[in-house]
């Protein structure tokens, strides 16, 4: 998805994003950010964003995002960042367990 289109969509979808952000915060996930929620949606739910989707479909994707999907995405992002930075302590622990 193009950056310009993402920016425009994000502005249109801000009420739904705010609603999801508030929901996660009410569930006790205080570290949640709207940027992370947006990245999760773009990289997971909308990564094959080929055809034009209707606004109600995008809103539905946001509102149906489950905390488990979000946490899985954040965990994988954290692991990728650690791996790229050369800090593979997690990988060493996993290798020991396996």
N, C-alpha and C positions, 0 to 999 in steps of 0.2 A: 504494500500500500504506500502511495506517495506521501511524503512529509506534509505537503500542502493540504492534501485531502484529509490526512490524519488530524491536522490542526483544526480544520473546519468541522469535521465529524465530532471531535472532542468537545468543541464549543456547543454543538447541537445536543450532545449527549450528556452534558454536565449535570443536569438534574438527576438522571438515572445513576451516574457515577457517584454523585453526592449521596444518594440514597443507599447505594451498596457500601460506600465508605462508612456511613453512619451505622449501618447494620453490623458490619464487622467490628466496629468500635464498641457497639453495645454488647456484642458477644465476648468482649474482653480482649480483643486483639488490638492493643494500643499502638503497636508499631506499624500498622497498616498505613500506606500512603496512597493517594489517588494516582500518583505516577506509577506505582507498582501494580495497582489494579488495572490501569490502562495498558501497561506493558504486558501483563498476563493475558488480557483480552486480545491484543494485537498479535502476540506471538503464539498463543495457543488456539483460541477460538477462531481468530480471523486470519491465520497465517496463509490460508489458501483463499484469499479474498479476491477471487477472479471476476465474478459477475457482480453487477450492481445489486446491493441488498437494500431492502426497504428499511426505513428508519425504525419501524416497530419491531423488525427482526433483530436489529442491533440492540434496541432497548431490552428485548427479551433475553438476548445473550448476556447482557450486563446483569439484569435482575436474577437470572437463573444461575449465575456464577456461585458455586459452592465454596465454602471456606476450605474444604479439602483440596479442591483444584488449585485454589490460590496458594495454599501452603506448600503444595507439591511444586508449583512453579517457583516460589521463592527459595525453596530448598535446593532445587536444581540450579537456579541462578547463582546461589551462594557457592555451591560446589564447583560450578564452572569458573567463577571468579577466583576461588582458591587454587584451582588447577592451573589456570592461566598465570597466576602470580608466582607459581613455583612452590607454593605452600601446600604440599600434598600430605599433611598429617592425617586427614580424613581417609585418604586412599591407603595409607600405611595401616591404619586401624582396620579398615575393611579387609585388606589382604591378610592381616593376622587372624581375623575372624573366619575367613574362608580357608 
